[in-house]
Amino acid sequence: MNIAYFKDMDSLYVEISPENPAQAWEAHEGIVLNLSEDGRVVGIEIEKASLATNLDILKIGGFPGQVEVIDKNQSGSTH
């Protein structure tokens, strides 16, 4: 899973699966779900992210408690 903020487009993207989406569905104004061919959500786009969220508190990681990192190349480890 990856999270990216594209400042020039003011768009926040959460990539759930690194697949090319087959279709997109606007679930709500400015919230777009990218779907695989079989209907799974593979990404979520938030348009005008600076207006919809507080980007000042955008952090990657830093979650409370233990976070399990899953890597298909290695056995799971806990950080």
ZASE-161703 format. One record per atom (N, C-alpha, C): residue number from 0; atom name; x, y, z. Coordinates in steps of 0.05 Angstrom, whole numbers, plus 5000, padded with zeros to 4 digits. Example, Ala and Ser with C-alpha at 12.3 -4.5 7.8 and 13.67 -1.06 7.14 Angstrom:
residues 2
+-----+------+------+------+------+
! seq ! atom !    x !    y !    z !
+-----+------+------+------+------+
!   0 !    N ! 5264 ! 4886 ! 5156 !
!   0 !   CA ! 5246 ! 4910 ! 5156 !
!   0 !    C ! 5264 ! 4934 ! 5156 !
!   1 !    N ! 5257 ! 4955 ! 5142 !
!   1 !   CA ! 5273 ! 4979 ! 5143 !
!   1 !    C ! 5258 ! 5001 ! 5157 !
+-----+------+------+------+------+
//
This chain:
residues 79
+-----+------+------+------+------+
! seq ! atom !    x !    y !    z !
+-----+------+------+------+------+
!   0 !    N ! 5017 ! 4977 ! 5000 !
!   0 !   CA ! 5000 ! 5000 ! 5000 !
!   0 !    C ! 5018 ! 5025 ! 5000 !
!   1 !    N ! 5011 ! 5044 ! 4984 !
!   1 !   CA ! 5026 ! 5069 ! 4982 !
!   1 !    C ! 5007 ! 5092 ! 4984 !
!   2 !    N ! 5018 ! 5114 ! 4995 !
!   2 !   CA ! 5003 ! 5139 ! 4997 !
!   2 !    C ! 5020 ! 5161 ! 4984 !
!   3 !    N ! 5008 ! 5176 ! 4966 !
!   3 !   CA ! 5023 ! 5198 ! 4952 !
!   3 !    C ! 5006 ! 5223 ! 4951 !
!   4 !    N ! 5019 ! 5246 ! 4955 !
!   4 !   CA ! 5005 ! 5271 ! 4952 !
!   4 !    C ! 5018 ! 5285 ! 4928 !
!   5 !    N ! 5001 ! 5293 ! 4909 !
!   5 !   CA ! 5010 ! 5307 ! 4885 !
!   5 !    C ! 5003 ! 5336 ! 4888 !
!   6 !    N ! 5023 ! 5352 ! 4897 !
!   6 !   CA ! 5018 ! 5380 ! 4903 !
!   6 !    C ! 5007 ! 5396 ! 4879 !
!   7 !    N ! 5019 ! 5391 ! 4856 !
!   7 !   CA ! 5010 ! 5406 ! 4832 !
!   7 !    C ! 4981 ! 5402 ! 4825 !
!   8 !    N ! 4970 ! 5378 ! 4832 !
!   8 !   CA ! 4942 ! 5372 ! 4826 !
!   8 !    C ! 4925 ! 5373 ! 4851 !
!   9 !    N ! 4938 ! 5378 ! 4875 !
!   9 !   CA ! 4924 ! 5378 ! 4901 !
!   9 !    C ! 4907 ! 5353 ! 4904 !
!  10 !    N ! 4921 ! 5330 ! 4899 !
!  10 !   CA ! 4907 ! 5304 ! 4899 !
!  10 !    C ! 4922 ! 5285 ! 4918 !
!  11 !    N ! 4908 ! 5271 ! 4935 !
!  11 !   CA ! 4919 ! 5251 ! 4952 !
!  11 !    C ! 4910 ! 5224 ! 4941 !
!  12 !    N ! 4929 ! 5205 ! 4938 !
!  12 !   CA ! 4923 ! 5179 ! 4926 !
!  12 !    C ! 4932 ! 5157 ! 4945 !
!  13 !    N ! 4914 ! 5139 ! 4951 !
!  13 !   CA ! 4920 ! 5116 ! 4967 !
!  13 !    C ! 4919 ! 5092 ! 4949 !
!  14 !    N ! 4943 ! 5080 ! 4944 !
!  14 !   CA ! 4944 ! 5057 ! 4926 !
!  14 !    C ! 4942 ! 5032 ! 4944 !
!  15 !    N ! 4921 ! 5017 ! 4941 !
!  15 !   CA ! 4916 ! 4993 ! 4957 !
!  15 !    C ! 4930 ! 4969 ! 4944 !
!  16 !    N ! 4929 ! 4969 ! 4917 !
!  16 !   CA ! 4941 ! 4947 ! 4902 !
!  16 !    C ! 4954 ! 4959 ! 4877 !
!  17 !    N ! 4978 ! 4950 ! 4870 !
!  17 !   CA ! 4992 ! 4963 ! 4848 !
!  17 !    C ! 4983 ! 4953 ! 4820 !
!  18 !    N ! 4957 ! 4952 ! 4817 !
!  18 !   CA ! 4945 ! 4944 ! 4792 !
!  18 !    C ! 4935 ! 4968 ! 4777 !
!  19 !    N ! 4934 ! 4966 ! 4750 !
!  19 !   CA ! 4921 ! 4987 ! 4734 !
!  19 !    C ! 4891 ! 4984 ! 4737 !
!  20 !    N ! 4878 ! 5006 ! 4745 !
!  20 !   CA ! 4849 ! 5003 ! 4748 !
!  20 !    C ! 4835 ! 5000 ! 4721 !
!  21 !    N ! 4813 ! 4984 ! 4722 !
!  21 !   CA ! 4797 ! 4980 ! 4698 !
!  21 !    C ! 4776 ! 5001 ! 4695 !
!  22 !    N ! 4767 ! 5012 ! 4718 !
!  22 !   CA ! 4747 ! 5032 ! 4718 !
!  22 !    C ! 4749 ! 5049 ! 4743 !
!  23 !    N ! 4736 ! 5072 ! 4742 !
!  23 !   CA ! 4735 ! 5090 ! 4765 !
!  23 !    C ! 4706 ! 5097 ! 4771 !
!  24 !    N ! 4701 ! 5101 ! 4797 !
!  24 !   CA ! 4674 ! 5108 ! 4806 !
!  24 !    C ! 4676 ! 5130 ! 4826 !
!  25 !    N ! 4662 ! 5152 ! 4821 !
!  25 !   CA ! 4662 ! 5175 ! 4839 !
!  25 !    C ! 4642 ! 5169 ! 4861 !
!  26 !    N ! 4651 ! 5160 ! 4884 !
!  26 !   CA ! 4634 ! 5153 ! 4907 !
!  26 !    C ! 4621 ! 5177 ! 4919 !
!  27 !    N ! 4634 ! 5199 ! 4918 !
!  27 !   CA ! 4624 ! 5224 ! 4929 !
!  27 !    C ! 4639 ! 5246 ! 4915 !
!  28 !    N ! 4629 ! 5270 ! 4914 !
!  28 !   CA ! 4643 ! 5291 ! 4900 !
!  28 !    C ! 4672 ! 5294 ! 4909 !
!  29 !    N ! 4691 ! 5289 ! 4890 !
!  29 !   CA ! 4719 ! 5291 ! 4896 !
!  29 !    C ! 4732 ! 5266 ! 4908 !
!  30 !    N ! 4716 ! 5245 ! 4912 !
!  30 !   CA ! 4727 ! 5219 ! 4922 !
!  30 !    C ! 4723 ! 5198 ! 4901 !
!  31 !    N ! 4744 ! 5189 ! 4889 !
!  31 !   CA ! 4743 ! 5171 ! 4867 !
!  31 !    C ! 4755 ! 5144 ! 4875 !
!  32 !    N ! 4740 ! 5123 ! 4871 !
!  32 !   CA ! 4750 ! 5096 ! 4876 !
!  32 !    C ! 4759 ! 5083 ! 4850 !
!  33 !    N ! 4783 ! 5074 ! 4849 !
!  33 !   CA ! 4793 ! 5060 ! 4825 !
!  33 !    C ! 4789 ! 5030 ! 4830 !
!  34 !    N ! 4776 ! 5017 ! 4811 !
!  34 !   CA ! 4768 ! 4989 ! 4813 !
!  34 !    C ! 4782 ! 4971 ! 4793 !
!  35 !    N ! 4788 ! 4947 ! 4802 !
!  35 !   CA ! 4799 ! 4927 ! 4784 !
!  35 !    C ! 4777 ! 4916 ! 4766 !
!  36 !    N ! 4785 ! 4900 ! 4747 !
!  36 !   CA ! 4765 ! 4888 ! 4729 !
!  36 !    C ! 4744 ! 4872 ! 4743 !
!  37 !    N ! 4751 ! 4859 ! 4765 !
!  37 !   CA ! 4732 ! 4843 ! 4780 !
!  37 !    C ! 4718 ! 4859 ! 4803 !
!  38 !    N ! 4722 ! 4886 ! 4804 !
!  38 !   CA ! 4707 ! 4903 ! 4822 !
!  38 !    C ! 4721 ! 4909 ! 4849 !
!  39 !    N ! 4746 ! 4899 ! 4853 !
!  39 !   CA ! 4760 ! 4905 ! 4877 !
!  39 !    C ! 4771 ! 4934 ! 4877 !
!  40 !    N ! 4771 ! 4947 ! 4900 !
!  40 !   CA ! 4782 ! 4974 ! 4902 !
!  40 !    C ! 4813 ! 4971 ! 4902 !
!  41 !    N ! 4826 ! 4984 ! 4882 !
!  41 !   CA ! 4855 ! 4983 ! 4881 !
!  41 !    C ! 4867 ! 5010 ! 4887 !
!  42 !    N ! 4851 ! 5031 ! 4889 !
!  42 !   CA ! 4861 ! 5058 ! 4896 !
!  42 !    C ! 4839 ! 5077 ! 4903 !
!  43 !    N ! 4846 ! 5097 ! 4919 !
!  43 !   CA ! 4827 ! 5117 ! 4927 !
!  43 !    C ! 4840 ! 5144 ! 4922 !
!  44 !    N ! 4826 ! 5161 ! 4907 !
!  44 !   CA ! 4837 ! 5188 ! 4901 !
!  44 !    C ! 4819 ! 5209 ! 4915 !
!  45 !    N ! 4831 ! 5228 ! 4929 !
!  45 !   CA ! 4817 ! 5250 ! 4941 !
!  45 !    C ! 4826 ! 5275 ! 4926 !
!  46 !    N ! 4808 ! 5286 ! 4911 !
!  46 !   CA ! 4813 ! 5310 ! 4896 !
!  46 !    C ! 4810 ! 5334 ! 4914 !
!  47 !    N ! 4825 ! 5356 ! 4908 !
!  47 !   CA ! 4825 ! 5380 ! 4925 !
!  47 !    C ! 4830 ! 5372 ! 4954 !
!  48 !    N ! 4851 ! 5356 ! 4957 !
!  48 !   CA ! 4857 ! 5345 ! 4983 !
!  48 !    C ! 4862 ! 5366 ! 5005 !
!  49 !    N ! 4874 ! 5388 ! 4998 !
!  49 !   CA ! 4880 ! 5409 ! 5018 !
!  49 !    C ! 4854 ! 5421 ! 5029 !
!  50 !    N ! 4833 ! 5420 ! 5014 !
!  50 !   CA ! 4807 ! 5430 ! 5023 !
!  50 !    C ! 4791 ! 5409 ! 5039 !
!  51 !    N ! 4796 ! 5383 ! 5031 !
!  51 !   CA ! 4780 ! 5361 ! 5043 !
!  51 !    C ! 4793 ! 5350 ! 5068 !
!  52 !    N ! 4820 ! 5354 ! 5071 !
!  52 !   CA ! 4834 ! 5343 ! 5094 !
!  52 !    C ! 4853 ! 5364 ! 5105 !
!  53 !    N ! 4865 ! 5358 ! 5128 !
!  53 !   CA ! 4885 ! 5375 ! 5140 !
!  53 !    C ! 4912 ! 5362 ! 5133 !
!  54 !    N ! 4925 ! 5371 ! 5112 !
!  54 !   CA ! 4950 ! 5359 ! 5103 !
!  54 !    C ! 4973 ! 5366 ! 5122 !
!  55 !    N ! 4969 ! 5385 ! 5140 !
!  55 !   CA ! 4990 ! 5391 ! 5160 !
!  55 !    C ! 4996 ! 5367 ! 5178 !
!  56 !    N ! 4976 ! 5350 ! 5181 !
!  56 !   CA ! 4980 ! 5327 ! 5199 !
!  56 !    C ! 4984 ! 5301 ! 5184 !
!  57 !    N ! 4988 ! 5302 ! 5157 !
!  57 !   CA ! 4993 ! 5279 ! 5141 !
!  57 !    C ! 5019 ! 5266 ! 5150 !
!  58 !    N ! 5018 ! 5241 ! 5159 !
!  58 !   CA ! 5042 ! 5227 ! 5168 !
!  58 !    C ! 5040 ! 5199 ! 5155 !
!  59 !    N ! 5063 ! 5189 ! 5149 !
!  59 !   CA ! 5065 ! 5161 ! 5141 !
!  59 !    C ! 5077 ! 5146 ! 5164 !
!  60 !    N ! 5063 ! 5126 ! 5174 !
!  60 !   CA ! 5073 ! 5112 ! 5197 !
!  60 !    C ! 5066 ! 5127 ! 5223 !
!  61 !    N ! 5080 ! 5121 ! 5244 !
!  61 !   CA ! 5075 ! 5134 ! 5270 !
!  61 !    C ! 5049 ! 5126 ! 5283 !
!  62 !    N ! 5038 ! 5102 ! 5275 !
!  62 !   CA ! 5013 ! 5093 ! 5287 !
!  62 !    C ! 5018 ! 5083 ! 5315 !
!  63 !    N ! 4998 ! 5086 ! 5333 !
!  63 !   CA ! 5002 ! 5077 ! 5360 !
!  63 !    C ! 5002 ! 5046 ! 5361 !
!  64 !    N ! 5017 ! 5035 ! 5379 !
!  64 !   CA ! 5018 ! 5006 ! 5382 !
!  64 !    C ! 5037 ! 4993 ! 5361 !
!  65 !    N ! 5036 ! 4967 ! 5360 !
!  65 !   CA ! 5053 ! 4953 ! 5341 !
!  65 !    C ! 5041 ! 4953 ! 5313 !
!  66 !    N ! 5058 ! 4956 ! 5293 !
!  66 !   CA ! 5049 ! 4954 ! 5265 !
!  66 !    C ! 5064 ! 4931 ! 5253 !
!  67 !    N ! 5049 ! 4913 ! 5240 !
!  67 !   CA ! 5062 ! 4891 ! 5226 !
!  67 !    C ! 5068 ! 4898 ! 5198 !
!  68 !    N ! 5092 ! 4895 ! 5190 !
!  68 !   CA ! 5101 ! 4900 ! 5162 !
!  68 !    C ! 5100 ! 4874 ! 5147 !
!  69 !    N ! 5085 ! 4873 ! 5125 !
!  69 !   CA ! 5083 ! 4849 ! 5110 !
!  69 !    C ! 5098 ! 4853 ! 5084 !
!  70 !    N ! 5117 ! 4836 ! 5079 !
!  70 !   CA ! 5134 ! 4837 ! 5056 !
!  70 !    C ! 5134 ! 4809 ! 5043 !
!  71 !    N ! 5124 ! 4807 ! 5019 !
!  71 !   CA ! 5123 ! 4781 ! 5006 !
!  71 !    C ! 5151 ! 4769 ! 5002 !
!  72 !    N ! 5171 ! 4785 ! 5002 !
!  72 !   CA ! 5199 ! 4775 ! 4997 !
!  72 !    C ! 5211 ! 4765 ! 5023 !
!  73 !    N ! 5200 ! 4771 ! 5046 !
!  73 !   CA ! 5211 ! 4763 ! 5071 !
!  73 !    C ! 5187 ! 4754 ! 5089 !
!  74 !    N ! 5194 ! 4741 ! 5110 !
!  74 !   CA ! 5172 ! 4734 ! 5129 !
!  74 !    C ! 5164 ! 4760 ! 5143 !
!  75 !    N ! 5139 ! 4760 ! 5153 !
!  75 !   CA ! 5128 ! 4784 ! 5166 !
!  75 !    C ! 5145 ! 4792 ! 5190 !
!  76 !    N ! 5149 ! 4818 ! 5195 !
!  76 !   CA ! 5163 ! 4827 ! 5218 !
!  76 !    C ! 5147 ! 4849 ! 5231 !
!  77 !    N ! 5151 ! 4852 ! 5257 !
!  77 !   CA ! 5136 ! 4872 ! 5272 !
!  77 !    C ! 5154 ! 4895 ! 5280 !
!  78 !    N ! 5144 ! 4919 ! 5275 !
!  78 !   CA ! 5159 ! 4943 ! 5282 !
!  78 !    C ! 5144 ! 4959 ! 5303 !
+-----+------+------+------+------+
//
